C-alpha cells in the first residue's frame, strides 16, 4: 500500500511589480486582484488564507490607490487570512549586497507591524540563485525555514524537495525546494496553466486529477509524507 500523503495547498499570487508592461499597468491589475480578494474573504468564511507573495511592497502599492481599505486589510492580516512579508520586495540576491538584503527584511518587518506582523517564512520563490549566507540572514530575523524554486542544479535530485541548508557560519534552515515551481497546480480545476479563467467553469474532477499528478511527481524526490502544492502564478487573482 502506498504511503498516505498530507497535501498542503496554498492559494497565492506571484507579483512582478514591473515586467512585460509598466508598473502602473500592473498596479491597476493589483488593485483589481486585492479588491477581489477582500470581497471573497468577506463573503466566503471558509476561504481560509491567501498569501501575498512574501513582499510588503504589494500592500504598499495597493494602499496608495485604496487608502480607505487599510483598516479592512489590517483586520484580515491580523486574523491570519492574508499572509504578508517578511520581505519588503523579493530582491535578486546576486544584484544587491548582503546589507541590502538585511535592510530589505528590516523594512518588511517594520511595515508589517501595522498589520499584526509578518509571516516567518523565508519565501524566495523566483530568484535566479541564492547566496550561501541566506540561512544566517533568515535566522537573524527568527526565521528557521526557506522555500524556493530556482537555484538548484543537478544536486536537486540528490537533495530532494526537503533538506537542511547549512550556511558557512553554522546557521541552518529547513528548506523546501519546489522543482515544479511556485505554480505547480496553478489555476486548479481549470484547463489552462496560466491565463484568463474568468469565462471558464471550475471542474472538480480535473482539480483532483491535477492534484494527483502533482503529488505523484513530487513524491518521487520527496523525503516526507507532506506535499506542498502552490495554487497561483504570476499576477493571478484568487
Secondary structure, DSSP 8 states (H G I E B T S, - for coil): -----EEEEEEB-B--SSSSS-HHHHHHHHHHHHHHHHHHHHH-TT---EE-TTBTHHHHHHHHH-GGGHHHHHHHHHTTSEE--SBSS---TTTS-HHHHHHHHHHHHHHHHTTT------B-TT-SS--TTHHHHHHHTT--EEEESTT--THHHHH-SEEEEE-TTS-EEEEEE-TT-TTTTTTTTSS-SSS--TTS---HHHHHHHHHHHHHHHHTT-SSSEEEEEE--BT---
